[in-house]
Amino acid sequence: MTRVSEITTLAGQVRGPVFQPGQDGYAEEVAGFQTGVPSSPAVVVGATEADDVAAAVRYAAAHGLPVVVQSTGHGLVTGADGGVLVSTRRMTAVEIDPASSTARAEAGVHWGAVIAAAAEHGLAPLSGSAPDVGVVGYTLGGGFSLLGRKYGRAAEQVRALDVVTADGELRHVTAETEPDLFGALLGGRDNFGIVTALEFGLVPVTTLYGGGLYFGPDQLGDVLRGWRDWAATAPDEVTTSVAMVPMPDLPMVPEPLRGKHIAQIRVAYLGDAAAGERLVEPLRAIGPRLIDSLAEMPFTESGSIASEPPHPHAYRGDNTTTGELTDPMIDTILELAGPDAPVETVLLVDLLGGGYTRWNDAARFTVRALSIVDDETADEVRAAHRKLFTALRPWSTGKLLTFVYGEHDPHEQAPAVFGETGLRELAGLKAKYDPANTFRLSHNILPR
């Protein structure tokens, strides 16, 4: 059977569309939020249901091809050249069960849809800073939310996963029925299958006190040190970060920030406005602000806290977790990711601790770097990021899978992301569930 007839057979087995290079709709289906990592799969299946995903995986396995999922939101495909790409953006069903405070979301759902549906019942998910991020990919990466210091990672709220494994079978997986696979999916992301739906818990949150304090370029060091000192005694009810951002000189940027390398302290506090005002007094005392947007808000507006850009673009990023944020670390950050750095860099420091200690009690902060790239600057950006994180290595306690963006070599980051012990355990499970390494295109775990 020729490849053309094989693909015709595949198309007859799925309800969604099937694309090949050069066909109308192929480029749109392949395009993702991360435009800096080109992808040229041999076949794209636009899945509309779990059975479509299963057919695509069986096709890939039968022909010895790698298969990867292009979920939705900010989902990253680390190169699918010559393989099978499964697009799940058409799978958008959301169900809320207020009696059990749970939600079920298919693989193409954005957090914004869950936030809106849950709010009708006085509930909220452990969503992140951007409502246009996909539910499944975010959660499989751990899920570091705006409520995380109170409730922990989103992965801890997962009750069940519907997943297509490498044998092309659809499984309903829980911690009780298949504990090994359940843990591997939540720890190893898309190395073990394509998750077609998630069931997860919601929390009783309707409002929060939050927003941002924006400071000018001459205050960057004071902001980092002041925020660190304040964070040392911050209650678990507050999730917070500080970002240094080179703002473009463009009309859509608020005038006080336009063209400036600013620092933004981000706050999401589970308390009323009066308590919130008292909580942030030391932050306001750091100095004059360019903008102060802190206020009580419905959780449905929580995406306004970070106001991250919703448009696809090319970027590269990396991160490290640390147990402390010392003055020498801050000096290093300012030198290598501040206004005088060799490349423009968005630098974020997140406070962990609180509910996150159930996952990792050694990590107190994450330090993240992200830069816009093009064909001419990609190598320069990668070198600058490598220099930054090499300098921070003495304080490093690990790395988060969620915040590794744009690496072309999917094997390079795996040891740092999973750790030596974790990688050995996951490699054993990989040999059990995917011995042919069909799912090998994203921070791959090799079968042991």
N, C-alpha and C positions, 0 to 999 in steps of 0.2 A: 504494500500500500504506500503510495507517495505521500509526502508531507502535506500537499494540498488536500488530498482526499482524507487524510487523518484529521486535519483541522476542520474539514467539512463535517466529519463524523462528530467531532467534539462540539461543534456549533449546534448539531442536532440533539445533543444531550443536555443543553443548558437553556434556560429561559432568557437569560440576558444576552447582550451582544458579544461577539467575538471579533477581535481586531488583529490584523497583521500589519507590519510596516508598510507605509504608503497608502493605506486605506483611509477614507474619510473618517474622522473621529479618533484615529489612533493617537495623534499628538495630544489631543485634549485629554484622552484617557490616561496617558502616561505622565502628563504634567502633574507635578505636586507642588506643595508649598515651598519646598527646598528646590530652587531651580538651578543650584550650582553643582548638582550631581546628575549628569545626564544619564538616561536610562533608555536602552534600545532592546526591549524584550522581543522574542520571536513571536510570541502569542500573548494577547491580553484578553482576559475574560472579565467582562463587566457583570459581576455576580449580582443577582437579585434575591437570592435565597441561599441557604446552607447547601442545598443539593448542587447548586452551580459551583460552589467552592469545592465540594467533594469531587465533582467531575473534572475540574481543572487539576486538582492534585493527583488524581488517578492518571490523567493524561501525562502530566510531568513525570511521574514515577515510571510509567510504562516506557517512556522514551529517554530516561536517564537525564532529564533536564532539571535544573534548579527551579524552585518556585518561591515567590515572595509575594507578600501582600502590600498593596498600596491602599492603606486604610482611608483616612480622611483627615481633615484639619491640617496639622503640621506634620503628618506622617512622613517619614524619611525612607526612601528606597535606596539602599547602598548598591546601586548598579545591578540591573537585571538583564544585562546584555546576553542575548541568545537563549534566555530562559522563559519561564511563564510568569506573567504578572497577573495577579488577581486583584481587581479593583472592587472594593466593597462599598463605594459611596452611594449606591442605590439602596442599600439595606439600612433603612432609617426608622424602623419602628421603635417606639418608646412606650413602656407600660409602667404605671406607678401603682403599687399596692399600699395604700395608706394604713391599712390594718396592721401590716407587718413592717411598715417603714422601709420598703424595698423598691427597687426599680429594676427593670429589664431593658437593656438597650442593645440593638443590633450593631454590627461592626461599623456601619457608616454614620453613626450618630455623633453629632457635636455636643459638647457639654452644654451649650446654650439651650438646646432643646430639652435636656434633662432638668436644667435649672428652672426653666419656665414651667414644665409639667409638675415638678415637685413642689414649687411654690404655691400651687393651687391647694395643697394639702398641708401647708405650714412646715414643709420639709426642705432640705437642701442636700446636694451631693458634696462629696469632698473633691470638688473641681479645682482647677488651677487658676492661674492669673488671666488666662485668655479663654473666653467662652467658645471660640471657634476651633479649639483643640479637640481631636477625636477622643471619645471615651475609652475605647479599647486599647489603643496604643499607649495612651497616657497611663492607664491603670496597670498594664503589663510591665511598664517601666518603673513601677512603684507608686507613682502618683503623689506628688508633693503639692499639697493644696493650700488654699488660703485659710483653712481651718486646721492645718496639720499639727500645730503644736498642742492643740486641744485634743484632736481625735486621731492623730497618727496618719499613716499613709492610706491612700485610697485602696491599695491592694489588700489591706487588712479588712476592708468592708466587703470583699467579694464573697458571695455565697455559692455561686456555681458558674461554670463556663461551658458553653457549647463550642466544641472545637473539632475541626477536621484534622486528623493526624496523618502521618506520612503514608499510611496504608489506604488513604482515601475514605476512611470511616468517620462518621459523625458521632462524637461522644458527648454525653452530658456528664461533666466532671465536677465532683465536689471533694472537699477535704476528707469526707468519710468514705466515698466510693472508690476513689483513685488518688490517695494522698500524694504519691510520688509525682504523678503527672500534674496534679493541682499545684503543688509547690514549684515544679519545674517551669510551668507556664508563667507563674507570677514572679519567678526569679530569673528565668532565661528568655523571657519575652517571646519572639517569634522563631526560636530555634526548634520548637516542638510541635508546631501546628499552626493553623489559621483559626483564630477565635472568631466565631460568627455571631456570638451574643454573650453578654455578661449579665448576671444577676448580682446586685450589690445593695448594701444597706445605705439608708439615708439618715440624716441627723436633724433634730428639731431646731432649725435655725431659720429665721425669717428676716432678721436685720443684723447689721453690724455697724460699728463705728470704724470708718476707714477713709483712705485717700492717700494723698502724698504731700510731703513737704519738699519743695524744690529750692535748692541753694545754688549760688553762682560759682564760677570757676575758682575764685580766690578762697573758697571755703571747703574745698574737697577734703583736705587732711583733717580739718576740724570736724567735718561731718562724719567721716569714717571712725575717728576716735570717739567722738561724742555718742554716736549710735552704738558702738561696741560697749562703752561703759554703761549706757542705759540698758542695753540688752542683757547685761549680766544678771539683772534682777527682774527682768520682764516676766510677768505671769504667763502661765501656759495658755491663757485665753487670748493672747496676742500672737499672731504670726506676722513676721516682719522681715524686710530686706532693705538693703541700700544699693542703689544703682548709680554708676557714673556713666553718663551718656553724652556723646558728642552730637548735639542737636543740629540738624541741617538748617541752613538759612533759606527756608522755604515758607511760602504764605500759609500753608496748612498748620505750621507749628505756632503755638501761642507766642505772641510778640515778646513777652518777657524772657522766653527761653531761646528765641531764634538765634542760631549761629553760635551758641555758647556750649561749652563743655560743663554740663551741670551735674549736680548730685541730687538724687531723689530718694528720700526715705519713704518706704511704703509700709502702711500699717493696715492690718485687718484685726479688729478687736471685738471679741464677743462680750460686749457690755454696752450700757447706754451711753448717751452723749456726754452726760455730766462726768461719769467715771472715765470716759475716754479723754476728755479734756484734761483731767487731772493726770492721767497716765502720760500724756505726751508733753507736759510742761517742760521737762528737761530737754526734749528734742527742739522745741521752739526756742529754748534759751541758747541753743548753739549759735544763733545769729539771725540776721534778717533773711526773709524768704522771698524768692521771686514769685512763687505761687504757694498758697496754703489751701488745699482742697479737703482737709479732714472734716468729716461730718458724719452723722448717722445716715445710713442708706439701706434700702431693701437689698437683700442678697442678690436679687435679680440684676442689680447694677454693679455687682462686685468686679466685673471686668474693667470698670473705669479706674480702678485703683492703679493698675499698671499701664493701662491704655496702650497695649502693645500693637504694633502695626498688623493689620489683617491681610495685607497683600503679599502674595508670593514673591520671594526674592532669593538671591544667591547669598549664602552665608556659610561661615565656618566657625565652629566653636568647640570648646573643651572645658573641663572643670576639674576640681579636686575638692575633697572634703578635708577638713582640718579640725583639730581639737581645740584650737585657740586662734585668736586674731591679735597678734602682738604688734608693737610699734614697728619693729623691723619688717614684718610682713606688710604692713600698711605702706611703709616707705617703698618697698619693692613694687607693690601694686601701683602706687602713684607714678613711679619711674617708668614702668613697663606697660602700663595700661591707662595712664593719665593723659593730659592734654599734649605733653611733649613726647609721647610714645611714638615708635616708628610707624605704626599703622593705627588708624582710628579703631577704637575698641569700646564696645559696651561691656562694662565690668559690673557684675552683680555679686553681692555677698548676702547669703540667706542665713538666718538664724535657725538652727535645728534645736535639739534638746526637746523638752516637754514630751509630748506623745511620740515623737520620733525615737526616743531612747529604746522603745520596745524593738525597734528595727536595728539600731546601732547606737550604743551608748558611748562610743569613742568619738563620734563625729558631732561637733558643735556648730560648725559652719560649713557652707559650701561656697567656693569661689568659682564663678563662671565668667568666661570671656567669650564674646561673640563679635565677629567682624563681617561686614559686607565684602563680598569678593567679586571679581570678574576674572576672565582668562589671564589677564596680565598681572593681577595682584595675588592670586591664590597661593603661590609659593611663598611670597613675602609675608602674607598673613599667617600661614602655617608656621613659618620660622619664628615670627614674633610671638605667637601663642606658645610654641615649644620653649622659647626662652623664658617666658613668664612662668610656666608651670614647672620647668626645671628649677628655677629660682625658688619656687614655693615647695619643692619636693621635701625639704627637711621637716616641714610641718604637716605633710600630707598623711591622711589616714585611709585614702581610697579614692574612688571615682564613681560617679553616678551615670548609669546607662542613659537615662533620660536626657542628659545634657551633653552628649557627644554628638556633634553635628558635622556631617560633611566629610568624614574620613573615607577615602577611596578604598583603603585596605580593610575589609571587615574583620580580619584576623588580628590586626595590630592592637586593637583596644581591648580585646576580650580578657586577657589576664588582669589588666588593671581594673576593668569594670567588675569582674566576677570574683577576683581574689583567687589565690592559688588553691585553697581548700575548697571553696565554692565551685571553682572550675573543674576540679577533679570529680566532685559529686555530680555536677551537671553533665560531665562527659560520660559518666556511667549511665545516666538516665537517657542521654542522647543515643547511646548504643542500643538501648532497649526500645525506644520509641521511634527513632529515625536512623537506623544503622547505615542507610545509604547516603545520609547527609543531604536529603532532598531540600531541607530548609537550611541553606548555607549562605545566604546573601546578606545577612545583617548581623555583624558582631558575632561571627560564627563560633559555636562550640563544637569542636571535633569529637566524633564518637570515640570513646575510649576502647 
